[in-house]
Amino acid sequence: MAAADVENGDHAAGIFVFTATTLLVFWLAHVYSGLLGDWADKGQSPDGASIVRSLKFEFPIFSAPMLPISILFLGWLDVISDHESINAALGLCVAELGLTAWFASRRGGASLGWATLAVLVSLSFGVGIIALKSILHG
């Protein structure tokens, strides 16, 4: 998403397809690697139950970015412009970085100060990606 450039022909539809496909592949790769790891480490060969467990355990990799993906889909349907769709989806991704840092750090017992620092570090990654996009696409 960050590398998208509407002025050079990128469209929400294409970004939606590439992003959704990438998420699907990452999700299945994590499932597969987890199953292989259990097989190698514990001698537990994959069976139907372990596959279903792994699919469920790794599902957040696929499901977490559904709101930004949905925004891209709205751009594909021309409910909003490609430019608005891509920028809104990218903004939501950055917001999700911050929220994930907040909830993960607080769940881990971090103080408000450390949780705030975790959010700022996460947001800096997102802002850094956006800055690189601006530099690359001028």
Secondary structure, DSSP 4 states (H G I P E B T S, - for coil): -TT--GGGT--HHHHHHHHHHHHHHHHHHHHHHHHHHHHHHH-----HHHHHHHHHHHTHHHHTTHHHHHHHHHHHTTSS-HHHHHHHHHHHHHHHHHHHHHHHHHHTT--HHHHHHHHHHHHHHHHHHHHHHHHHH-
